[in-house]
């Protein structure tokens, strides 16, 4: 039988993913904004990181997760 996951464990993992992807997105955005000639690959990486971050935020909102509750 498969182990049943607790909702709180999944919510904590989702919050960890949100914070990780947010840091990645902000770092990439900073690098691209400071670049003299940003490449299309770099801009695509920023757009992808932003899309991941926004998706995770929507999922957290859908699950009614608050970062304040889990600190």
PDB file of N, CA, C, O and CB in Angstrom:
ATOM      1  N   UNK A   1       0.826  -1.189   0.000  1.00  0.00           N
ATOM      2  CA  UNK A   1       0.000   0.000   0.000  1.00  0.00           C
ATOM      3  C   UNK A   1       0.870   1.252   0.000  1.00  0.00           C
ATOM      4  O   UNK A   1       1.947   1.275   0.595  1.00  0.00           O
ATOM      5  CB  UNK A   1      -0.940  -0.001   1.206  1.00  0.00           C
ATOM      6  N   UNK A   2       0.403   2.251  -0.652  1.00  0.00           N
ATOM      7  CA  UNK A   2       1.133   3.512  -0.704  1.00  0.00           C
ATOM      8  C   UNK A   2       0.895   4.290   0.584  1.00  0.00           C
ATOM      9  O   UNK A   2      -0.168   4.198   1.198  1.00  0.00           O
ATOM     10  CB  UNK A   2       0.706   4.348  -1.935  1.00  0.00           C
ATOM     11  N   UNK A   3       1.893   5.047   0.973  1.00  0.00           N
ATOM     12  CA  UNK A   3       1.776   5.870   2.173  1.00  0.00           C
ATOM     13  C   UNK A   3       0.860   7.052   1.881  1.00  0.00           C
ATOM     14  O   UNK A   3       1.034   7.743   0.877  1.00  0.00           O
ATOM     15  CB  UNK A   3       3.172   6.358   2.653  1.00  0.00           C
ATOM     16  N   UNK A   4      -0.102   7.283   2.746  1.00  0.00           N
ATOM     17  CA  UNK A   4      -1.021   8.401   2.559  1.00  0.00           C
ATOM     18  C   UNK A   4      -0.352   9.676   3.080  1.00  0.00           C
ATOM     19  O   UNK A   4       0.123   9.723   4.215  1.00  0.00           O
ATOM     20  CB  UNK A   4      -2.384   8.140   3.289  1.00  0.00           C
ATOM     21  N   UNK A   5      -0.326  10.690   2.243  1.00  0.00           N
ATOM     22  CA  UNK A   5       0.310  11.951   2.616  1.00  0.00           C
ATOM     23  C   UNK A   5      -0.657  12.804   3.421  1.00  0.00           C
ATOM     24  O   UNK A   5      -1.856  12.836   3.145  1.00  0.00           O
ATOM     25  CB  UNK A   5       0.787  12.713   1.366  1.00  0.00           C
ATOM     26  N   UNK A   6      -0.124  13.487   4.408  1.00  0.00           N
ATOM     27  CA  UNK A   6      -0.934  14.402   5.189  1.00  0.00           C
ATOM     28  C   UNK A   6      -1.021  15.731   4.449  1.00  0.00           C
ATOM     29  O   UNK A   6      -0.082  16.138   3.765  1.00  0.00           O
ATOM     30  CB  UNK A   6      -0.348  14.593   6.614  1.00  0.00           C
ATOM     31  N   UNK A   7      -2.160  16.398   4.595  1.00  0.00           N
ATOM     32  CA  UNK A   7      -2.371  17.676   3.919  1.00  0.00           C
ATOM     33  C   UNK A   7      -1.325  18.694   4.357  1.00  0.00           C
ATOM     34  O   UNK A   7      -0.827  19.459   3.532  1.00  0.00           O
ATOM     35  CB  UNK A   7      -3.784  18.209   4.202  1.00  0.00           C
ATOM     36  N   UNK A   8      -0.993  18.713   5.624  1.00  0.00           N
ATOM     37  CA  UNK A   8      -0.024  19.683   6.120  1.00  0.00           C
ATOM     38  C   UNK A   8       1.360  19.447   5.522  1.00  0.00           C
ATOM     39  O   UNK A   8       2.076  20.409   5.242  1.00  0.00           O
ATOM     40  CB  UNK A   8       0.047  19.625   7.640  1.00  0.00           C
ATOM     41  N   UNK A   9       1.749  18.197   5.322  1.00  0.00           N
ATOM     42  CA  UNK A   9       3.039  17.902   4.710  1.00  0.00           C
ATOM     43  C   UNK A   9       3.089  18.395   3.266  1.00  0.00           C
ATOM     44  O   UNK A   9       4.090  18.960   2.826  1.00  0.00           O
ATOM     45  CB  UNK A   9       3.320  16.400   4.763  1.00  0.00           C
ATOM     46  N   UNK A  10       2.003  18.176   2.541  1.00  0.00           N
ATOM     47  CA  UNK A  10       1.931  18.634   1.152  1.00  0.00           C
ATOM     48  C   UNK A  10       1.923  20.155   1.099  1.00  0.00           C
ATOM     49  O   UNK A  10       2.571  20.748   0.236  1.00  0.00           O
ATOM     50  CB  UNK A  10       0.677  18.068   0.455  1.00  0.00           C
ATOM     51  N   UNK A  11       1.194  20.795   2.018  1.00  0.00           N
ATOM     52  CA  UNK A  11       1.159  22.256   2.062  1.00  0.00           C
ATOM     53  C   UNK A  11       2.538  22.836   2.368  1.00  0.00           C
ATOM     54  O   UNK A  11       2.942  23.833   1.771  1.00  0.00           O
ATOM     55  CB  UNK A  11       0.148  22.731   3.108  1.00  0.00           C
ATOM     56  N   UNK A  12       3.252  22.214   3.291  1.00  0.00           N
ATOM     57  CA  UNK A  12       4.604  22.684   3.605  1.00  0.00           C
ATOM     58  C   UNK A  12       5.539  22.530   2.407  1.00  0.00           C
ATOM     59  O   UNK A  12       6.360  23.408   2.143  1.00  0.00           O
ATOM     60  CB  UNK A  12       5.165  21.920   4.808  1.00  0.00           C
ATOM     61  N   UNK A  13       5.417  21.430   1.693  1.00  0.00           N
ATOM     62  CA  UNK A  13       6.244  21.223   0.499  1.00  0.00           C
ATOM     63  C   UNK A  13       5.917  22.269  -0.565  1.00  0.00           C
ATOM     64  O   UNK A  13       6.810  22.766  -1.251  1.00  0.00           O
ATOM     65  CB  UNK A  13       6.035  19.800  -0.069  1.00  0.00           C
ATOM     66  N   UNK A  14       4.636  22.600  -0.697  1.00  0.00           N
ATOM     67  CA  UNK A  14       4.231  23.621  -1.662  1.00  0.00           C
ATOM     68  C   UNK A  14       4.804  24.979  -1.282  1.00  0.00           C
ATOM     69  O   UNK A  14       5.285  25.712  -2.146  1.00  0.00           O
ATOM     70  CB  UNK A  14       2.702  23.700  -1.755  1.00  0.00           C
ATOM     71  N   UNK A  15       4.758  25.320  -0.005  1.00  0.00           N
ATOM     72  CA  UNK A  15       5.336  26.595   0.438  1.00  0.00           C
ATOM     73  C   UNK A  15       6.844  26.643   0.204  1.00  0.00           C
ATOM     74  O   UNK A  15       7.377  27.673  -0.210  1.00  0.00           O
ATOM     75  CB  UNK A  15       5.035  26.825   1.922  1.00  0.00           C
ATOM     76  N   UNK A  16       7.526  25.541   0.467  1.00  0.00           N
ATOM     77  CA  UNK A  16       8.956  25.487   0.202  1.00  0.00           C
ATOM     78  C   UNK A  16       9.238  25.718  -1.281  1.00  0.00           C
ATOM     79  O   UNK A  16      10.173  26.434  -1.640  1.00  0.00           O
ATOM     80  CB  UNK A  16       9.535  24.140   0.651  1.00  0.00           C
ATOM     81  N   UNK A  17       8.424  25.109  -2.133  1.00  0.00           N
ATOM     82  CA  UNK A  17       8.598  25.279  -3.579  1.00  0.00           C
ATOM     83  C   UNK A  17       8.335  26.725  -3.984  1.00  0.00           C
ATOM     84  O   UNK A  17       9.042  27.267  -4.834  1.00  0.00           O
ATOM     85  CB  UNK A  17       7.661  24.331  -4.353  1.00  0.00           C
ATOM     86  N   UNK A  18       7.329  27.354  -3.386  1.00  0.00           N
ATOM     87  CA  UNK A  18       7.017  28.754  -3.705  1.00  0.00           C
ATOM     88  C   UNK A  18       8.215  29.638  -3.376  1.00  0.00           C
ATOM     89  O   UNK A  18       8.619  30.468  -4.190  1.00  0.00           O
ATOM     90  CB  UNK A  18       5.760  29.235  -2.926  1.00  0.00           C
ATOM     91  N   UNK A  19       8.785  29.461  -2.182  1.00  0.00           N
ATOM     92  CA  UNK A  19       9.912  30.311  -1.777  1.00  0.00           C
ATOM     93  C   UNK A  19      11.146  30.047  -2.627  1.00  0.00           C
ATOM     94  O   UNK A  19      11.882  30.978  -2.953  1.00  0.00           O
ATOM     95  CB  UNK A  19      10.244  30.088  -0.302  1.00  0.00           C
ATOM     96  N   UNK A  20      11.379  28.801  -2.987  1.00  0.00           N
ATOM     97  CA  UNK A  20      12.541  28.456  -3.809  1.00  0.00           C
ATOM     98  C   UNK A  20      12.425  29.052  -5.205  1.00  0.00           C
ATOM     99  O   UNK A  20      13.376  29.647  -5.711  1.00  0.00           O
ATOM    100  CB  UNK A  20      12.698  26.938  -3.902  1.00  0.00           C
ATOM    101  N   UNK A  21      11.266  28.892  -5.823  1.00  0.00           N
ATOM    102  CA  UNK A  21      11.067  29.401  -7.182  1.00  0.00           C
ATOM    103  C   UNK A  21      11.053  30.923  -7.182  1.00  0.00           C
ATOM    104  O   UNK A  21      11.512  31.544  -8.141  1.00  0.00           O
ATOM    105  CB  UNK A  21       9.756  28.856  -7.783  1.00  0.00           C
ATOM    106  N   UNK A  22      10.534  31.534  -6.118  1.00  0.00           N
ATOM    107  CA  UNK A  22      10.554  32.993  -6.035  1.00  0.00           C
ATOM    108  C   UNK A  22      11.989  33.514  -6.002  1.00  0.00           C
ATOM    109  O   UNK A  22      12.316  34.481  -6.689  1.00  0.00           O
ATOM    110  CB  UNK A  22       9.786  33.472  -4.792  1.00  0.00           C
ATOM    111  N   UNK A  23      12.835  32.882  -5.215  1.00  0.00           N
ATOM    112  CA  UNK A  23      14.240  33.304  -5.137  1.00  0.00           C
ATOM    113  C   UNK A  23      14.937  33.123  -6.481  1.00  0.00           C
ATOM    114  O   UNK A  23      15.712  33.981  -6.905  1.00  0.00           O
ATOM    115  CB  UNK A  23      14.985  32.510  -4.046  1.00  0.00           C
ATOM    116  N   UNK A  24      14.660  32.006  -7.151  1.00  0.00           N
ATOM    117  CA  UNK A  24      15.250  31.749  -8.467  1.00  0.00           C
ATOM    118  C   UNK A  24      14.808  32.815  -9.470  1.00  0.00           C
ATOM    119  O   UNK A  24      15.624  33.349 -10.221  1.00  0.00           O
ATOM    120  CB  UNK A  24      14.857  30.342  -8.973  1.00  0.00           C
ATOM    121  N   UNK A  25      13.508  33.119  -9.474  1.00  0.00           N
ATOM    122  CA  UNK A  25      12.969  34.109 -10.406  1.00  0.00           C
ATOM    123  C   UNK A  25      13.585  35.483 -10.160  1.00  0.00           C
ATOM    124  O   UNK A  25      13.979  36.160 -11.110  1.00  0.00           O
ATOM    125  CB  UNK A  25      11.440  34.186 -10.281  1.00  0.00           C
ATOM    126  N   UNK A  26      13.674  35.900  -8.906  1.00  0.00           N
ATOM    127  CA  UNK A  26      14.233  37.218  -8.595  1.00  0.00           C
ATOM    128  C   UNK A  26      15.719  37.294  -8.954  1.00  0.00           C
ATOM    129  O   UNK A  26      16.201  38.330  -9.412  1.00  0.00           O
ATOM    130  CB  UNK A  26      14.036  37.540  -7.107  1.00  0.00           C
ATOM    131  N   UNK A  27      16.434  36.199  -8.744  1.00  0.00           N
ATOM    132  CA  UNK A  27      17.859  36.181  -9.096  1.00  0.00           C
ATOM    133  C   UNK A  27      18.038  36.294 -10.610  1.00  0.00           C
ATOM    134  O   UNK A  27      18.859  37.083 -11.080  1.00  0.00           O
ATOM    135  CB  UNK A  27      18.531  34.890  -8.573  1.00  0.00           C
ATOM    136  N   UNK A  28      17.280  35.513 -11.372  1.00  0.00           N
ATOM    137  CA  UNK A  28      17.379  35.584 -12.835  1.00  0.00           C
ATOM    138  C   UNK A  28      16.980  36.962 -13.351  1.00  0.00           C
ATOM    139  O   UNK A  28      17.624  37.507 -14.247  1.00  0.00           O
ATOM    140  CB  UNK A  28      16.496  34.508 -13.484  1.00  0.00           C
ATOM    141  N   UNK A  29      15.917  37.520 -12.784  1.00  0.00           N
ATOM    142  CA  UNK A  29      15.454  38.844 -13.207  1.00  0.00           C
ATOM    143  C   UNK A  29      16.520  39.888 -12.940  1.00  0.00           C
ATOM    144  O   UNK A  29      16.720  40.788 -13.756  1.00  0.00           O
ATOM    145  CB  UNK A  29      14.151  39.223 -12.487  1.00  0.00           C
ATOM    146  N   UNK A  30      17.211  39.785 -11.812  1.00  0.00           N
ATOM    147  CA  UNK A  30      18.271  40.722 -11.471  1.00  0.00           C
ATOM    148  C   UNK A  30      19.441  40.604 -12.446  1.00  0.00           C
ATOM    149  O   UNK A  30      19.987  41.610 -12.899  1.00  0.00           O
ATOM    150  CB  UNK A  30      18.750  40.484 -10.037  1.00  0.00           C
ATOM    151  N   UNK A  31      19.817  39.376 -12.762  1.00  0.00           N
ATOM    152  CA  UNK A  31      20.933  39.152 -13.691  1.00  0.00           C
ATOM    153  C   UNK A  31      20.599  39.711 -15.069  1.00  0.00           C
ATOM    154  O   UNK A  31      21.427  40.385 -15.683  1.00  0.00           O
ATOM    155  CB  UNK A  31      21.265  37.646 -13.793  1.00  0.00           C
ATOM    156  N   UNK A  32      19.400  39.436 -15.555  1.00  0.00           N
ATOM    157  CA  UNK A  32      19.004  39.911 -16.889  1.00  0.00           C
ATOM    158  C   UNK A  32      18.891  41.435 -16.914  1.00  0.00           C
ATOM    159  O   UNK A  32      19.258  42.065 -17.906  1.00  0.00           O
ATOM    160  CB  UNK A  32      17.664  39.275 -17.312  1.00  0.00           C
ATOM    161  N   UNK A  33      18.384  42.033 -15.832  1.00  0.00           N
ATOM    162  CA  UNK A  33      18.242  43.499 -15.833  1.00  0.00           C
ATOM    163  C   UNK A  33      19.604  44.193 -15.812  1.00  0.00           C
ATOM    164  O   UNK A  33      19.722  45.321 -16.292  1.00  0.00           O
ATOM    165  CB  UNK A  33      17.405  43.955 -14.624  1.00  0.00           C
ATOM    166  N   UNK A  34      20.627  43.547 -15.269  1.00  0.00           N
ATOM    167  CA  UNK A  34      21.959  44.137 -15.218  1.00  0.00           C
ATOM    168  C   UNK A  34      22.790  43.813 -16.451  1.00  0.00           C
ATOM    169  O   UNK A  34      23.876  44.364 -16.633  1.00  0.00           O
ATOM    170  CB  UNK A  34      22.680  43.665 -13.986  1.00  0.00           C
ATOM    171  N   UNK A  35      22.291  42.933 -17.286  1.00  0.00           N
ATOM    172  CA  UNK A  35      23.024  42.516 -18.470  1.00  0.00           C
ATOM    173  C   UNK A  35      22.972  43.602 -19.547  1.00  0.00           C
ATOM    174  O   UNK A  35      21.957  44.277 -19.723  1.00  0.00           O
ATOM    175  CB  UNK A  35      22.457  41.197 -19.010  1.00  0.00           C
ATOM    176  N   UNK A  36      24.073  43.750 -20.251  1.00  0.00           N
ATOM    177  CA  UNK A  36      24.131  44.745 -21.327  1.00  0.00           C
ATOM    178  C   UNK A  36      23.297  44.290 -22.513  1.00  0.00           C
ATOM    179  O   UNK A  36      22.480  45.049 -23.033  1.00  0.00           O
ATOM    180  CB  UNK A  36      25.589  44.994 -21.765  1.00  0.00           C
ATOM    181  N   UNK A  37      23.503  43.056 -22.937  1.00  0.00           N
ATOM    182  CA  UNK A  37      22.725  42.486 -24.034  1.00  0.00           C
ATOM    183  C   UNK A  37      22.117  41.160 -23.578  1.00  0.00           C
ATOM    184  O   UNK A  37      22.727  40.106 -23.754  1.00  0.00           O
ATOM    185  CB  UNK A  37      23.611  42.284 -25.301  1.00  0.00           C
ATOM    186  N   UNK A  38      20.921  41.208 -22.994  1.00  0.00           N
ATOM    187  CA  UNK A  38      20.309  39.949 -22.547  1.00  0.00           C
ATOM    188  C   UNK A  38      19.933  39.062 -23.740  1.00  0.00           C
ATOM    189  O   UNK A  38      19.385  39.535 -24.736  1.00  0.00           O
ATOM    190  CB  UNK A  38      19.060  40.238 -21.689  1.00  0.00           C
ATOM    191  N   UNK A  39      20.233  37.789 -23.619  1.00  0.00           N
ATOM    192  CA  UNK A  39      19.933  36.858 -24.704  1.00  0.00           C
ATOM    193  C   UNK A  39      18.475  36.413 -24.619  1.00  0.00           C
ATOM    194  O   UNK A  39      17.812  36.585 -23.597  1.00  0.00           O
ATOM    195  CB  UNK A  39      20.877  35.633 -24.654  1.00  0.00           C
ATOM    196  N   UNK A  40      18.006  35.847 -25.701  1.00  0.00           N
ATOM    197  CA  UNK A  40      16.637  35.328 -25.712  1.00  0.00           C
ATOM    198  C   UNK A  40      16.498  34.165 -24.737  1.00  0.00           C
ATOM    199  O   UNK A  40      15.459  34.007 -24.096  1.00  0.00           O
ATOM    200  CB  UNK A  40      16.236  34.884 -27.131  1.00  0.00           C
ATOM    201  N   UNK A  41      17.551  33.349 -24.626  1.00  0.00           N
ATOM    202  CA  UNK A  41      17.511  32.240 -23.669  1.00  0.00           C
ATOM    203  C   UNK A  41      17.364  32.752 -22.238  1.00  0.00           C
ATOM    204  O   UNK A  41      16.617  32.190 -21.437  1.00  0.00           O
ATOM    205  CB  UNK A  41      18.778  31.383 -23.793  1.00  0.00           C
ATOM    206  N   UNK A  42      18.077  33.808 -21.939  1.00  0.00           N
ATOM    207  CA  UNK A  42      17.977  34.403 -20.599  1.00  0.00           C
ATOM    208  C   UNK A  42      16.597  34.957 -20.331  1.00  0.00           C
ATOM    209  O   UNK A  42      16.040  34.762 -19.250  1.00  0.00           O
ATOM    210  CB  UNK A  42      19.005  35.504 -20.429  1.00  0.00           C
ATOM    211  N   UNK A  43      16.042  35.650 -21.315  1.00  0.00           N
ATOM    212  CA  UNK A  43      14.696  36.208 -21.160  1.00  0.00           C
ATOM    213  C   UNK A  43      13.654  35.100 -21.053  1.00  0.00           C
ATOM    214  O   UNK A  43      12.679  35.221 -20.311  1.00  0.00           O
ATOM    215  CB  UNK A  43      14.361  37.135 -22.338  1.00  0.00           C
ATOM    216  N   UNK A  44      13.867  34.023 -21.800  1.00  0.00           N
ATOM    217  CA  UNK A  44      12.951  32.888 -21.710  1.00  0.00           C
ATOM    218  C   UNK A  44      13.040  32.219 -20.338  1.00  0.00           C
ATOM    219  O   UNK A  44      12.027  31.776 -19.796  1.00  0.00           O
ATOM    220  CB  UNK A  44      13.256  31.869 -22.815  1.00  0.00           C
ATOM    221  N   UNK A  45      14.241  32.145 -19.782  1.00  0.00           N
ATOM    222  CA  UNK A  45      14.416  31.563 -18.450  1.00  0.00           C
ATOM    223  C   UNK A  45      13.683  32.387 -17.394  1.00  0.00           C
ATOM    224  O   UNK A  45      13.065  31.836 -16.483  1.00  0.00           O
ATOM    225  CB  UNK A  45      15.910  31.464 -18.100  1.00  0.00           C
ATOM    226  N   UNK A  46      13.756  33.705 -17.526  1.00  0.00           N
ATOM    227  CA  UNK A  46      13.053  34.587 -16.593  1.00  0.00           C
ATOM    228  C   UNK A  46      11.547  34.400 -16.729  1.00  0.00           C
ATOM    229  O   UNK A  46      10.837  34.319 -15.726  1.00  0.00           O
ATOM    230  CB  UNK A  46      13.435  36.063 -16.840  1.00  0.00           C
ATOM    231  N   UNK A  47      11.063  34.332 -17.950  1.00  0.00           N
ATOM    232  CA  UNK A  47       9.631  34.156 -18.176  1.00  0.00           C
ATOM    233  C   UNK A  47       9.148  32.808 -17.640  1.00  0.00           C
ATOM    234  O   UNK A  47       8.057  32.720 -17.076  1.00  0.00           O
ATOM    235  CB  UNK A  47       9.311  34.274 -19.671  1.00  0.00           C
ATOM    236  N   UNK A  48       9.942  31.774 -17.810  1.00  0.00           N
ATOM    237  CA  UNK A  48       9.576  30.452 -17.311  1.00  0.00           C
ATOM    238  C   UNK A  48       9.560  30.428 -15.786  1.00  0.00           C
ATOM    239  O   UNK A  48       8.645  29.866 -15.185  1.00  0.00           O
ATOM    240  CB  UNK A  48      10.545  29.393 -17.844  1.00  0.00           C
ATOM    241  N   UNK A  49      10.561  31.032 -15.161  1.00  0.00           N
ATOM    242  CA  UNK A  49      10.604  31.086 -13.699  1.00  0.00           C
ATOM    243  C   UNK A  49       9.418  31.881 -13.157  1.00  0.00           C
ATOM    244  O   UNK A  49       8.839  31.511 -12.136  1.00  0.00           O
ATOM    245  CB  UNK A  49      11.930  31.712 -13.218  1.00  0.00           C
ATOM    246  N   UNK A  50       9.056  32.965 -13.833  1.00  0.00           N
ATOM    247  CA  UNK A  50       7.905  33.763 -13.409  1.00  0.00           C
ATOM    248  C   UNK A  50       6.614  32.954 -13.547  1.00  0.00           C
ATOM    249  O   UNK A  50       5.756  33.007 -12.665  1.00  0.00           O
ATOM    250  CB  UNK A  50       7.813  35.064 -14.236  1.00  0.00           C
ATOM    251  N   UNK A  51       6.471  32.218 -14.628  1.00  0.00           N
ATOM    252  CA  UNK A  51       5.277  31.394 -14.831  1.00  0.00           C
ATOM    253  C   UNK A  51       5.169  30.315 -13.753  1.00  0.00           C
ATOM    254  O   UNK A  51       4.081  30.056 -13.240  1.00  0.00           O
ATOM    255  CB  UNK A  51       5.302  30.746 -16.229  1.00  0.00           C
ATOM    256  N   UNK A  52       6.292  29.689 -13.411  1.00  0.00           N
ATOM    257  CA  UNK A  52       6.290  28.686 -12.344  1.00  0.00           C
ATOM    258  C   UNK A  52       5.856  29.309 -11.022  1.00  0.00           C
ATOM    259  O   UNK A  52       5.033  28.746 -10.300  1.00  0.00           O
ATOM    260  CB  UNK A  52       7.682  28.048 -12.198  1.00  0.00           C
ATOM    261  N   UNK A  53       6.417  30.475 -10.714  1.00  0.00           N
ATOM    262  CA  UNK A  53       6.109  31.155  -9.461  1.00  0.00           C
ATOM    263  C   UNK A  53       4.627  31.518  -9.380  1.00  0.00           C
ATOM    264  O   UNK A  53       3.979  31.283  -8.359  1.00  0.00           O
ATOM    265  CB  UNK A  53       6.968  32.414  -9.315  1.00  0.00           C
ATOM    266  N   UNK A  54       4.101  32.084 -10.447  1.00  0.00           N
ATOM    267  CA  UNK A  54       2.694  32.475 -10.444  1.00  0.00           C
ATOM    268  C   UNK A  54       1.777  31.260 -10.358  1.00  0.00           C
ATOM    269  O   UNK A  54       0.730  31.319  -9.714  1.00  0.00           O
ATOM    270  CB  UNK A  54       2.370  33.284 -11.694  1.00  0.00           C
ATOM    271  N   UNK A  55       2.160  30.162 -11.000  1.00  0.00           N
ATOM    272  CA  UNK A  55       1.365  28.938 -10.911  1.00  0.00           C
ATOM    273  C   UNK A  55       1.332  28.426  -9.477  1.00  0.00           C
ATOM    274  O   UNK A  55       0.272  28.060  -8.969  1.00  0.00           O
ATOM    275  CB  UNK A  55       1.927  27.857 -11.848  1.00  0.00           C
ATOM    276  N   UNK A  56       2.492  28.400  -8.824  1.00  0.00           N
ATOM    277  CA  UNK A  56       2.547  27.923  -7.448  1.00  0.00           C
ATOM    278  C   UNK A  56       1.763  28.834  -6.507  1.00  0.00           C
ATOM    279  O   UNK A  56       1.132  28.356  -5.564  1.00  0.00           O
ATOM    280  CB  UNK A  56       3.994  27.818  -6.987  1.00  0.00           C
ATOM    281  N   UNK A  57       1.799  30.134  -6.758  1.00  0.00           N
ATOM    282  CA  UNK A  57       1.002  31.058  -5.946  1.00  0.00           C
ATOM    283  C   UNK A  57      -0.491  30.794  -6.111  1.00  0.00           C
ATOM    284  O   UNK A  57      -1.242  30.801  -5.136  1.00  0.00           O
ATOM    285  CB  UNK A  57       1.320  32.508  -6.321  1.00  0.00           C
ATOM    286  N   UNK A  58      -0.915  30.563  -7.356  1.00  0.00           N
ATOM    287  CA  UNK A  58      -2.335  30.251  -7.588  1.00  0.00           C
ATOM    288  C   UNK A  58      -2.736  28.962  -6.888  1.00  0.00           C
ATOM    289  O   UNK A  58      -3.822  28.871  -6.314  1.00  0.00           O
ATOM    290  CB  UNK A  58      -2.624  30.138  -9.092  1.00  0.00           C
ATOM    291  N   UNK A  59      -1.866  27.972  -6.935  1.00  0.00           N
ATOM    292  CA  UNK A  59      -2.149  26.707  -6.269  1.00  0.00           C
ATOM    293  C   UNK A  59      -2.232  26.892  -4.755  1.00  0.00           C
ATOM    294  O   UNK A  59      -3.106  26.317  -4.106  1.00  0.00           O
ATOM    295  CB  UNK A  59      -1.077  25.670  -6.618  1.00  0.00           C
ATOM    296  N   UNK A  60      -1.334  27.686  -4.195  1.00  0.00           N
ATOM    297  CA  UNK A  60      -1.367  27.955  -2.757  1.00  0.00           C
ATOM    298  C   UNK A  60      -2.648  28.709  -2.386  1.00  0.00           C
ATOM    299  O   UNK A  60      -3.256  28.423  -1.354  1.00  0.00           O
ATOM    300  CB  UNK A  60      -0.119  28.767  -2.328  1.00  0.00           C
ATOM    301  N   UNK A  61      -3.052  29.648  -3.200  1.00  0.00           N
ATOM    302  CA  UNK A  61      -4.285  30.389  -2.946  1.00  0.00           C
ATOM    303  C   UNK A  61      -5.494  29.460  -3.041  1.00  0.00           C
ATOM    304  O   UNK A  61      -6.428  29.560  -2.245  1.00  0.00           O
ATOM    305  CB  UNK A  61      -4.428  31.560  -3.940  1.00  0.00           C
ATOM    306  N   UNK A  62      -5.467  28.563  -4.014  1.00  0.00           N
ATOM    307  CA  UNK A  62      -6.555  27.606  -4.183  1.00  0.00           C
ATOM    308  C   UNK A  62      -6.665  26.687  -2.969  1.00  0.00           C
ATOM    309  O   UNK A  62      -7.768  26.335  -2.553  1.00  0.00           O
ATOM    310  CB  UNK A  62      -6.347  26.779  -5.457  1.00  0.00           C
ATOM    311  N   UNK A  63      -5.520  26.299  -2.400  1.00  0.00           N
ATOM    312  CA  UNK A  63      -5.514  25.424  -1.229  1.00  0.00           C
ATOM    313  C   UNK A  63      -5.668  26.197   0.077  1.00  0.00           C
ATOM    314  O   UNK A  63      -5.688  25.612   1.160  1.00  0.00           O
ATOM    315  CB  UNK A  63      -4.234  24.618  -1.194  1.00  0.00           C
ATOM    316  N   UNK A  64      -5.779  27.535  -0.042  1.00  0.00           N
ATOM    317  CA  UNK A  64      -5.947  28.425   1.117  1.00  0.00           C
ATOM    318  C   UNK A  64      -4.791  28.276   2.108  1.00  0.00           C
ATOM    319  O   UNK A  64      -4.989  28.101   3.311  1.00  0.00           O
ATOM    320  CB  UNK A  64      -7.281  28.135   1.823  1.00  0.00           C
ATOM    321  N   UNK A  65      -3.569  28.352   1.550  1.00  0.00           N
ATOM    322  CA  UNK A  65      -2.360  28.236   2.365  1.00  0.00           C
ATOM    323  C   UNK A  65      -1.822  29.638   2.649  1.00  0.00           C
ATOM    324  O   UNK A  65      -1.736  30.481   1.756  1.00  0.00           O
ATOM    325  CB  UNK A  65      -1.278  27.356   1.649  1.00  0.00           C
ATOM    326  N   UNK A  66      -1.468  29.864   3.895  1.00  0.00           N
ATOM    327  CA  UNK A  66      -0.857  31.131   4.276  1.00  0.00           C
ATOM    328  C   UNK A  66       0.550  30.862   4.793  1.00  0.00           C
ATOM    329  O   UNK A  66       0.749  29.962   5.609  1.00  0.00           O
ATOM    330  CB  UNK A  66      -1.713  31.869   5.347  1.00  0.00           C
ATOM    331  N   UNK A  67       1.511  31.623   4.333  1.00  0.00           N
ATOM    332  CA  UNK A  67       2.896  31.438   4.764  1.00  0.00           C
ATOM    333  C   UNK A  67       3.049  31.823   6.227  1.00  0.00           C
ATOM    334  O   UNK A  67       3.935  31.307   6.909  1.00  0.00           O
ATOM    335  CB  UNK A  67       3.854  32.267   3.891  1.00  0.00           C
ATOM    336  N   UNK A  68       2.223  32.700   6.711  1.00  0.00           N
ATOM    337  CA  UNK A  68       2.308  33.153   8.098  1.00  0.00           C
ATOM    338  C   UNK A  68       1.949  32.015   9.052  1.00  0.00           C
ATOM    339  O   UNK A  68       2.524  31.898  10.134  1.00  0.00           O
ATOM    340  CB  UNK A  68       1.380  34.363   8.331  1.00  0.00           C
ATOM    341  N   UNK A  69       0.998  31.181   8.645  1.00  0.00           N
ATOM    342  CA  UNK A  69       0.541  30.088   9.498  1.00  0.00           C
ATOM    343  C   UNK A  69       1.626  29.053   9.762  1.00  0.00           C
ATOM    344  O   UNK A  69       1.644  28.451  10.836  1.00  0.00           O
ATOM    345  CB  UNK A  69      -0.652  29.416   8.872  1.00  0.00           C
ATOM    346  N   UNK A  70       2.529  28.830   8.814  1.00  0.00           N
ATOM    347  CA  UNK A  70       3.495  27.740   8.894  1.00  0.00           C
ATOM    348  C   UNK A  70       4.864  28.172   9.377  1.00  0.00           C
ATOM    349  O   UNK A  70       5.777  27.347   9.411  1.00  0.00           O
ATOM    350  CB  UNK A  70       3.630  27.096   7.566  1.00  0.00           C
ATOM    351  N   UNK A  71       5.045  29.414   9.749  1.00  0.00           N
ATOM    352  CA  UNK A  71       6.367  29.849  10.244  1.00  0.00           C
ATOM    353  C   UNK A  71       6.581  29.454  11.663  1.00  0.00           C
ATOM    354  O   UNK A  71       7.635  29.740  12.231  1.00  0.00           O
ATOM    355  CB  UNK A  71       6.528  31.340  10.116  1.00  0.00           C
TER     356      UNK A  71
END
